[in-house]
Amino acid sequence: MHKDISIWMPLYIGDLQAKFARMTAEQIGATLLLMMDFWKNGAIPQDLATLCSITKLPQQAKAKTLLNTLMTLELFEIESEKIHSNFLTNLKSQALQNQQMKSEKAKNAAQARWGKSASNAQASTKQSKIN
């Protein structure tokens, strides 16, 4: 697993299918682009031109409708004129914890396998002669 958590994002199919059930294909694609931008860059300015740029939606009216839908579905919230996602922030925290836990387990396993202690017999560099 790569150390930079911003290059991957978990997608829980069941959760997203339930949230996307009444959305159009265009809205689903735009939502995924918005989710990826938030995951990588954090809070998004609450500006329709920026929202259109991220989501590739051709009209600001569509972007505004999408944002309202996403707030209703509790995928995104607006705080201090920025678009945030508690849903994604929680997923990212969980993913970071999982990554740290797996890294710690791997370090412990490597130490157990390769670590030397005084009680371990040391191999000799000389070959013994057998007649």
N, C-alpha and C positions, 0 to 999 in steps of 0.2 A: 504494500500500500504506500502510496506517495505521501510525503510528509506535509505537503501544502494542501490543506483541506479545501481551499477555494477552487481546485481544479476538478473536483467531483462533487456530486450532490445526490443524496439518496432520493429515489422516487418510489413512494409506496403506492403501487398501482390501485389497490382497493380504495384507499383514501381519496386519491385524485379522481378516480372514475366516479365516485360518489359526488364529489364537488363539481365535476365537469358535466354531470348528467344532462343538464338543461342548457348547456352552452353550445354555440356553433363551432364548427371546425376552426374558423378564423379566430374566434375568441379563445379557444383552447391553445392554439399556436401562440397567440399574443401573450397569453397568461404564462406559458412555459418560458418565453423569452424574458418576460418581466421577472419571473422567479429566478432565472439564471443570472440576470443582471443584479438583482438584489443579493443573491448568494455571493457573487464575486465582488461587488462594489459597495454593498451596504445600502443605506437609505437613499431613496430616489427623490429628486426635487419634484414637488407637486406642480408640474408645469406640463400642459397638454402637448406642447411641441416636443419636449423631451420624452414624454410618454409615447408619442407617435414614433419618434426616432427609435426607441428601444423595441417597441412592439411591432413595428413596421405597418401599423394601421394607417391607411391613407387619409383618414379624416379625424379631426379632433373630436367631433361628436361621437364617433365610435369609441375613441379612447376614453372619453368621459363616461360613456355607458358601461364600458368594460370595467373601469375603476369602481363605479358604483356597484356593479355585480360582484366584484372581488371583495369589496368591503362587506356586502351582505353575506357572502360565503365565509367571511372571517379569514380569508387568505391574506389580506392586506388591511392596514389601518393608516389613517393620516394623523400625524402628530407634528406640530410645529412646522407646518407647510412642507413636510417630508412624508414620503410614502414608506411605511415600515411594514414588516411582516413578523408578528410574534410566532406564527406557524413555522416560518423558515428559520427564525432565530433559535427557536427551541430545537428544531431538527439539527441545526448546525452545532449547537452546544452538545447535543446527544452524540453526534458524529465525532466531535472532537474528543469527548470522554471515551468513546469506544476506541478511537485511534490510540489514545494515550494508554488505555488499559491493555490493548493488544501489544503495543510497543513494550510495555513493562513486562508482560508475560514472555515475550520473545527474549528480552534481556535476561530474565531469570532462567529461562530454558537454556540459553547459550552459556550462562555462568555455570549452571549445573552440569552441562555437558563438557565444557572446555575449561572451566575454572580448576586451578590446581590447589591442593591443600597439602599440608605436611604429612597427612596419613596416606596419601597416594604414593605408590611405588613409582620411582623414577626409572625410565628406560635408560639402559646403558648405550653409549655410542659405540662401544667396542663389541665386535662379534665374538662369541665364545666358540672355541674349537671343539668339535665333536668328532671322535675317532670311530 
